[in-house]
Amino acid sequence: MFQARNVTKVFDLSAGRAREVLNGASNRRRAVREAGGVLAVDDVSFDVERGELFVIMGLSGSGKSTLIRMVNRLVEPTAGRILYDGTDIADLDEAQLRELRNKRLSMVFQHFALFPHRTIRDNAAYGLKTRGVPKNERLERAERALHQVGLGQWGDAYPDELSGGMKQRVGLARALATDPDVLIMDEPFSALDPLNRRAMQEQLLELQAEFRKTILFVTHDLNEAMRIGDRIMVMRDGSVVQLGTGPEIISRPADDYVHDFVSDVDRSRALTASTVMTAPWLTATLDDDAASVLAKLERSTAKGLYVLDPNRRVVGVASVEGLSRAAADGERDLRRCLDTDYTWVAEETSLAQCCRLTNRGVVPLAVLDADKHLVGVVPKTEMLRAIATQEEGD
């Protein structure tokens, strides 16, 4: 839905002068500073897929809020291109830009910006009012949006009757009422206390699961980014340091800056089964006989293995104990010694959840896809290694 290519923003210099200074400069930041300008965003490129919750993360001064404001031209880029659905937003005239902001994109800010003299319902309907939507329709849509954020009973109240978390829900409802294609959220929860912040994160994830909006979410909080983002773009001094999923960033930080950033993250909750899963050491099929499978296991250190059908779906687990009994009885059919009560997880399951399940059988924890195909296993040693905080220099 979005494509950003080499986006750059320089403040305090004209666009022409800034481009002249940047052209060929070996140290772009120093060149801009010596010319009297500030390089806020430096040569940033990224794509955002339709329906993705894309997080832009960085500390104060990293350029993340400037970047997000260039997406809808609240701030004009000095250089580079931002395409929305294939259209360069720099080519939009005033009417087209107003249409984009009013009907396609909606922003949610850190501060609630509610009108104290209007009811909660009227506040939620305000974006529709500016569009000229008839009163009955806008109030109906606002009411529906308030229900979506859990404030269905508060439509007649006023902002001073609401807590901070509830006020932020009104801000989210106002954005949802316009039914935008894209939500742009600039540190929307940073002013909330930890409990309300977590509640709003949960609310956003629930709404995203239902409506699959394209969301650009700005935050300085790594735990928040890890919790909600499909992908995370880490910025520092106006540049992109790393872009990837939360587990990718934690398990393979791009440099020391990112490594230090993620060092205090609860890895057991941020990393998933897909991060540490490996191919199973041994498997068998229903066509194998019990004696040959037992021989395989006896040549290894494994106590059991997964038995798969021709489509690699798990049909059960064969253990050394069960296979030994079958072989002693002259039984060749694996079906007679299968244990179908095995434990499995999906790829997105957190390692914290995997830890609670890993000691329940003779085989490593299975990782299955939506069609119950075996895509990997989670060995206990790999899981503990991933959770352990790496020492400096490892």
C-alpha positions as CSV (number, residue, x, y, z in Angstrom):
1,M,0.0,0.0,0.0
2,F,2.9,2.3,0.7
3,Q,6.3,2.5,-0.9
4,A,8.9,5.0,0.4
5,R,12.0,5.5,-1.6
6,N,15.1,7.5,-0.4
7,V,12.9,9.8,1.6
8,T,14.9,12.7,3.1
9,K,13.9,15.8,5.1
10,V,16.1,18.7,5.9
11,F,14.8,21.6,8.1
12,D,16.0,25.2,8.0
13,L,17.2,25.1,4.4
14,S,15.2,25.4,1.2
15,A,14.6,22.2,-0.6
16,G,16.9,23.3,-3.5
17,R,19.7,24.3,-1.2
18,A,19.3,21.1,0.9
19,R,19.6,18.9,-2.2
20,E,22.6,20.9,-3.4
21,V,24.3,20.3,0.0
22,L,23.4,16.6,0.1
23,N,24.6,15.9,-3.4
24,G,27.8,14.0,-3.2
25,A,28.4,14.8,0.5
26,S,30.5,12.0,2.2
27,N,29.0,13.0,5.6
28,R,25.5,14.1,4.9
29,R,24.6,15.1,8.5
30,R,27.7,17.2,8.9
31,A,27.3,18.9,5.5
32,V,23.8,19.9,6.4
33,R,24.7,21.1,9.8
34,E,27.6,23.2,8.5
35,A,25.1,24.7,6.0
36,G,22.8,25.7,8.8
37,G,20.2,23.0,8.5
38,V,19.0,19.9,10.4
39,L,18.9,16.5,8.7
40,A,15.8,15.0,10.3
41,V,15.2,12.0,8.0
42,D,18.1,10.6,5.9
43,D,17.5,8.4,2.8
44,V,14.8,6.2,4.2
45,S,13.1,3.4,2.1
46,F,10.5,0.9,3.1
47,D,7.3,-0.8,1.9
48,V,4.1,-1.4,3.9
49,E,1.7,-4.2,2.8
50,R,-2.0,-3.8,2.8
51,G,-3.4,-4.9,6.1
52,E,0.0,-4.8,7.9
53,L,0.6,-3.2,11.3
54,F,3.9,-1.6,10.5
55,V,5.7,-0.1,13.5
56,I,8.3,2.8,13.2
57,M,10.3,2.8,16.4
58,G,13.1,5.0,17.8
59,L,14.1,7.3,20.6
60,S,13.4,11.0,20.6
61,G,15.1,12.7,17.7
62,S,15.3,9.6,15.6
63,G,13.1,11.1,12.9
64,K,10.1,8.7,13.2
65,S,7.4,11.4,13.7
66,T,8.8,13.5,10.9
67,L,8.7,10.5,8.7
68,I,5.2,9.6,9.5
69,R,4.0,13.2,8.8
70,M,5.6,13.0,5.3
71,V,3.3,10.0,4.5
72,N,0.3,12.4,4.2
73,R,2.3,15.5,3.4
74,L,1.8,17.3,6.7
75,V,5.5,17.7,6.2
76,E,6.9,18.0,2.7
77,P,9.8,15.7,1.8
78,T,13.0,17.4,0.7
79,A,13.9,14.5,-1.5
80,G,12.6,11.0,-2.3
81,R,9.2,9.6,-3.2
82,I,6.3,8.2,-1.2
83,L,3.7,6.2,-3.2
84,Y,0.3,5.4,-1.9
85,D,-1.5,2.7,-3.9
86,G,1.0,3.4,-6.7
87,T,0.4,7.2,-6.8
88,D,3.2,9.6,-5.8
89,I,1.6,11.8,-3.1
90,A,3.9,14.6,-4.2
91,D,1.8,14.7,-7.5
92,L,-1.5,15.3,-5.7
93,D,-3.0,18.8,-6.0
94,E,-4.7,20.4,-3.0
95,A,-8.1,18.9,-3.7
96,Q,-6.7,15.4,-4.2
97,L,-4.6,15.7,-1.0
98,R,-7.6,16.8,1.0
99,E,-9.5,13.8,-0.4
100,L,-6.7,11.5,0.7
101,R,-6.5,12.9,4.2
102,N,-10.3,13.0,4.7
103,K,-11.3,9.7,3.3
104,R,-8.3,7.3,2.9
105,L,-6.0,8.2,5.9
106,S,-6.9,8.9,9.5
107,M,-4.5,10.0,12.2
108,V,-4.5,9.2,15.9
109,F,-2.2,11.4,18.0
110,Q,-0.7,11.1,21.5
111,H,-2.9,13.9,22.9
112,F,-6.6,13.3,22.9
113,A,-7.7,16.6,21.4
114,L,-11.3,16.2,22.4
115,F,-13.8,19.0,22.5
116,P,-14.8,19.5,26.2
117,H,-18.2,21.0,25.3
118,R,-19.2,18.1,23.0
119,T,-20.6,14.7,24.0
120,I,-18.4,11.7,23.4
121,R,-20.7,10.7,20.5
122,D,-20.2,14.1,18.9
123,N,-16.5,13.9,19.4
124,A,-16.3,10.6,17.7
125,A,-18.4,11.9,14.9
126,Y,-16.3,15.1,14.3
127,G,-14.2,13.7,11.5
128,L,-17.4,12.8,9.6
129,K,-18.8,16.3,10.3
130,T,-15.8,17.9,8.6
131,R,-16.6,15.7,5.5
132,G,-20.1,17.0,5.4
133,V,-21.7,13.7,6.3
134,P,-25.4,14.1,7.3
135,K,-26.0,14.3,11.0
136,N,-28.0,11.1,11.4
137,E,-25.5,9.1,9.5
138,R,-22.4,10.5,11.2
139,L,-24.0,9.9,14.7
140,E,-24.9,6.4,13.8
141,R,-21.4,5.6,12.5
142,A,-19.9,7.3,15.6
143,E,-22.1,5.1,17.8
144,R,-20.9,2.0,16.0
145,A,-17.3,3.0,16.4
146,L,-17.8,3.7,20.1
147,H,-19.1,0.2,20.5
148,Q,-16.1,-1.2,18.7
149,V,-13.7,0.4,21.2
150,G,-15.8,-0.6,24.2
151,L,-17.5,2.8,24.9
152,G,-21.0,2.0,23.7
153,Q,-22.6,3.2,26.9
154,W,-20.7,6.5,27.1
155,G,-22.0,8.3,24.0
156,D,-23.9,10.9,26.1
157,A,-21.1,11.6,28.5
158,Y,-18.6,14.5,28.2
159,P,-14.7,14.2,28.1
160,D,-14.2,15.4,31.7
161,E,-16.2,12.3,32.9
162,L,-13.7,9.9,31.2
163,S,-10.3,8.5,32.3
164,G,-7.2,9.0,30.2
165,G,-7.5,5.6,28.7
166,M,-11.2,6.1,27.8
167,K,-10.4,9.4,26.2
168,Q,-7.8,7.7,24.0
169,R,-10.4,5.2,23.0
170,V,-12.6,8.1,21.9
171,G,-9.7,9.3,19.7
172,L,-9.5,5.8,18.2
173,A,-13.3,5.7,17.7
174,R,-13.1,9.0,15.9
175,A,-10.6,7.6,13.5
176,L,-12.5,4.3,13.0
177,A,-15.8,6.2,12.3
178,T,-14.4,7.5,9.1
179,D,-13.7,4.0,8.0
180,P,-10.2,4.8,6.6
181,D,-8.0,2.5,4.6
182,V,-5.0,3.5,6.7
183,L,-4.6,4.5,10.3
184,I,-1.5,6.6,11.1
185,M,-0.9,6.5,14.9
186,D,1.8,8.7,16.3
187,E,2.7,7.5,19.8
188,P,-1.0,7.3,20.6
189,F,-0.6,5.4,23.9
190,S,2.6,7.0,25.3
191,A,0.7,9.4,27.7
192,L,-1.2,6.6,29.3
193,D,-0.3,4.7,32.5
194,P,1.0,1.1,32.1
195,L,-2.3,-0.6,32.7
196,N,-4.3,1.6,30.3
197,R,-1.5,1.4,27.8
198,R,-1.6,-2.4,27.8
199,A,-5.4,-2.3,27.6
200,M,-5.2,0.0,24.5
201,Q,-2.7,-2.3,22.9
202,E,-5.0,-5.2,23.4
203,Q,-7.9,-3.2,22.0
204,L,-5.9,-2.3,18.9
205,L,-4.9,-6.0,18.3
206,E,-8.5,-7.1,18.7
207,L,-9.6,-4.5,16.2
208,Q,-6.8,-5.3,13.8
209,A,-7.7,-9.0,13.9
210,E,-11.3,-8.1,12.9
211,F,-10.8,-5.3,10.4
212,R,-7.2,-5.8,9.1
213,K,-6.6,-2.1,8.5
214,T,-3.2,-0.9,7.2
215,I,-1.6,0.8,10.3
216,L,1.5,2.8,10.6
217,F,2.3,3.0,14.3
218,V,5.0,5.2,15.8
219,T,6.5,4.4,19.2
220,H,9.6,4.8,21.3
221,D,8.7,1.7,23.4
222,L,10.4,-1.5,22.2
223,N,8.1,-3.8,24.2
224,E,5.1,-2.1,22.6
225,A,6.6,-2.4,19.2
226,M,7.4,-6.1,19.8
227,R,3.9,-6.8,21.1
228,I,1.8,-5.2,18.3
229,G,3.9,-5.0,15.2
230,D,3.9,-7.3,12.2
231,R,7.2,-5.7,11.3
232,I,9.3,-3.1,13.0
233,M,11.5,-0.4,11.5
234,V,14.1,0.8,14.0
235,M,15.4,4.3,13.3
236,R,18.4,6.2,14.7
237,D,19.5,9.8,13.8
238,G,17.1,9.9,10.9
239,S,18.2,6.6,9.3
240,V,16.9,3.0,9.3
241,V,19.0,0.7,11.4
242,Q,17.0,-2.4,10.9
243,L,13.7,-3.6,9.5
244,G,12.2,-7.0,10.3
245,T,9.8,-8.9,12.5
246,G,10.2,-8.6,16.3
247,P,11.7,-12.1,16.6
248,E,14.1,-11.4,13.7
249,I,15.3,-8.2,15.4
250,I,15.8,-9.8,18.8
251,S,17.5,-13.0,17.5
252,R,19.6,-11.2,14.8
253,P,20.2,-7.6,15.8
254,A,21.8,-5.6,13.0
255,D,24.4,-3.8,15.1
256,D,25.5,-3.0,18.6
257,Y,22.9,-0.2,18.9
258,V,20.0,-2.6,18.2
259,H,21.7,-5.3,20.4
260,D,21.7,-2.9,23.3
261,F,18.2,-1.8,22.5
262,V,16.8,-5.3,22.7
263,S,18.9,-6.6,25.6
264,D,16.2,-6.0,28.2
265,V,13.3,-7.4,26.2
266,D,11.6,-10.5,27.6
267,R,12.8,-12.8,25.0
268,S,10.5,-15.6,26.1
269,R,7.5,-13.5,25.1
270,A,8.9,-11.8,22.1
271,L,10.4,-14.8,20.4
272,T,8.2,-17.4,18.8
273,A,8.4,-21.1,17.9
274,S,9.3,-20.3,14.3
275,T,12.5,-18.5,15.6
276,V,14.0,-21.6,17.1
277,M,12.4,-24.5,15.4
278,T,14.6,-27.0,13.5
279,A,13.9,-29.8,11.1
280,P,13.0,-33.0,13.0
281,W,15.9,-35.4,13.5
282,L,13.9,-38.5,12.6
283,T,10.5,-39.2,11.2
284,A,8.7,-42.3,10.0
285,T,5.8,-43.0,7.7
286,L,2.8,-45.3,8.0
287,D,4.4,-47.6,5.5
288,D,7.4,-48.3,7.8
289,D,7.4,-51.4,10.0
290,A,7.9,-51.2,13.7
291,A,11.2,-53.1,13.8
292,S,12.9,-50.9,11.2
293,V,11.7,-47.7,13.0
294,L,12.9,-49.1,16.3
295,A,16.3,-49.8,14.7
296,K,16.5,-46.1,13.6
297,L,15.8,-44.9,17.1
298,E,18.3,-47.3,18.7
299,R,21.0,-45.8,16.5
300,S,20.2,-42.3,17.8
301,T,19.7,-40.7,21.2
302,A,16.0,-40.0,20.5
303,K,13.3,-41.7,22.6
304,G,10.6,-41.3,19.9
305,L,9.6,-39.8,16.6
306,Y,6.7,-38.4,14.7
307,V,4.9,-40.6,12.2
308,L,3.6,-38.7,9.1
309,D,1.1,-39.4,6.4
310,P,2.1,-38.9,2.7
311,N,1.2,-35.2,3.0
312,R,3.5,-34.7,6.1
313,R,0.6,-34.4,8.5
314,V,1.3,-35.9,11.9
315,V,-0.7,-39.0,12.6
316,G,1.0,-39.8,15.9
317,V,4.1,-40.4,17.9
318,A,6.0,-43.7,18.1
319,S,8.1,-44.2,21.2
320,V,11.0,-46.7,21.8
321,E,8.8,-48.4,24.5
322,G,5.8,-48.8,22.2
323,L,7.9,-49.9,19.2
324,S,9.8,-52.5,21.4
325,R,6.5,-54.0,22.5
326,A,5.3,-54.2,18.9
327,A,8.5,-55.7,17.6
328,A,8.5,-58.3,20.5
329,D,4.9,-59.3,19.5
330,G,5.9,-59.5,15.8
331,E,3.7,-56.6,15.0
332,R,4.8,-54.7,11.9
333,D,2.0,-52.1,11.5
334,L,2.9,-48.8,13.1
335,R,-0.7,-47.9,13.6
336,R,-0.9,-50.4,16.5
337,C,1.7,-48.6,18.6
338,L,1.0,-44.9,17.8
339,D,0.3,-42.4,20.6
340,T,-2.1,-39.8,19.1
341,D,-2.0,-37.6,22.3
342,Y,0.9,-35.4,21.4
343,T,1.6,-31.7,22.0
344,W,2.0,-29.2,19.2
345,V,2.1,-25.4,18.7
346,A,1.7,-22.9,15.9
347,E,4.7,-21.0,14.5
348,E,3.6,-17.8,16.2
349,T,3.4,-19.3,19.6
350,S,5.7,-17.5,22.1
351,L,8.6,-19.4,23.7
352,A,7.0,-18.7,27.1
353,Q,4.1,-20.9,26.1
354,C,6.4,-23.4,24.5
355,C,8.3,-23.8,27.8
356,R,5.2,-24.9,29.6
357,L,4.6,-27.6,27.0
358,T,8.1,-28.9,26.2
359,N,8.4,-31.6,28.8
360,R,5.2,-33.5,28.1
361,G,6.5,-36.2,25.8
362,V,9.3,-38.3,24.4
363,V,9.6,-36.1,21.3
364,P,10.4,-32.4,20.9
365,L,7.5,-30.0,20.7
366,A,5.9,-30.2,17.2
367,V,5.3,-27.0,15.2
368,L,2.4,-27.4,12.8
369,D,0.9,-25.1,10.2
370,A,-2.8,-24.4,9.7
371,D,-3.3,-27.7,7.8
372,K,-1.5,-29.7,10.5
373,H,1.6,-30.3,8.4
374,L,4.8,-30.8,10.4
375,V,7.0,-27.7,9.7
376,G,9.5,-28.2,12.5
377,V,10.2,-29.1,16.1
378,V,11.3,-27.0,19.1
379,P,14.2,-28.7,20.8
380,K,14.5,-27.8,24.5
381,T,18.2,-26.8,24.1
382,E,17.5,-24.4,21.2
383,M,14.7,-22.8,23.2
384,L,16.8,-22.3,26.3
385,R,19.6,-20.9,24.2
386,A,17.3,-18.4,22.5
387,I,15.8,-17.2,25.8
388,A,19.2,-16.8,27.6
389,T,20.5,-13.2,27.4
390,Q,23.7,-13.2,25.3
391,E,26.8,-12.0,27.0
392,E,28.7,-9.1,25.5
393,G,30.8,-10.4,22.7
394,D,29.0,-13.6,22.1
